[in-house]
């Protein structure tokens, strides 16, 4: 019984991967992998398929999310693991995990009604922007970043703390010179998993980034991400266009696998905590 | 009891439940057979054509088949021109068109089943109240880019559009864009709510909605001096309008006539209004 369920669980990823590859590869072969990845024109009506604007869009939004949410999440993790009184830590931890339970369409609606007008006021432009996507995502990745990073810091053996304190280090020195370096690989993994989450998010991003297929000139410009493009066009895509959307999915697959590999590498290296 | 047999038992129970569940409506259907003395309507018809009319025809056909279980209606999408041709050449019992017939296409039996209108929307604080159809197009092509060109403040126009493939965008392109592409600077939203929220939140934005999707949070612009209203769309005064037509080669009879009658009935027209289009009366 248990074996069957684990085989089914593992098998589904194989099935999805095979299906996506089989559906998308023909188009990549026809267009050429290089021109698919570096083409700036995406125009299904005329049969031109270049994904560069959307790859850039996804990367910019994910980086914005990570630079905003990564630091915040790490600070929160440090506090929870080392400084917070037990009762308070429990409450904060639950509050952060609760963020994971909010449907993404709610994040998107909040972003569209509140963030977008604020950003329009600050930066001119339409307000629908990579920045708006980054801010919304920075909150959405917090549960992932905080829980993985906190685990990593908590997993550092107590001897390290005791040793550092015994040598006369302050709590802050212990944290910055001993615990964080020891937990480094786990913290890197937290950031990588967080960006994976950011790359994959769709609904909230569609609502706030404007979905314009152009290379952004600044963080205040609208962008279209890879996931948004699939969701926007799948309902109507047929034939070659449909294959092109699966080709986009292959690119996404590549991104997520690369990120997971990075996380594994970081976690596998000598160090404490995964 | 081993876990295996317990699993089998559970599966059998669930299976049994499903069987009884699917069995029930069948009995109800049997009770809904026609009253004696009135021959049951039976037969298959094909309805083909406009991709814009297709979704509502589908809903209407489903409802009609519920009322007359022995009727099957096959609804196919293929575009207005294909629908007109199918009606003329007998490829379909009813052809669907979302545009008026051209002179050389006349000679078919035409029934208008609904009207569709697209209206330009802006922020309520926008001082511009009136544009021409040509200006509306120029804005979406990207040649008119500042509200001062339309008598408004010196601010860049933010163009908001639906995603490629959406029915509303298709209707907008058919009736307004005249084969020119929508600017690639336009913000894309994938539902009417997104268009409304974006336009309602930005004093510089302009978008478009189906008449049926309007709400008071956005302001509507007059086009060529005519305020959009259900009446102005029906009688053709408002420029961005189109009829949804059912076409037959000759005066309809049998199942075809009964279906058209149903579409024009209060119930059929209520379904059309529910789908966001304008009933004929």
Interface residues (C-beta under 8 A of the other chain):
Chain A: X1 X44 X45 X109 X112 X113 X116 X117 X120 X126 X127 X128 X206 X207 X210 X211 X212 X213 X214 X222 X224 X231 X232 X233 X235 X236 X237
Chain B: X3 X4 X7 X158 X163 X164 X165 X166 X184 X185 X186 X187 X188 X189 X190 X194 X197 X198 X201 X202 X205
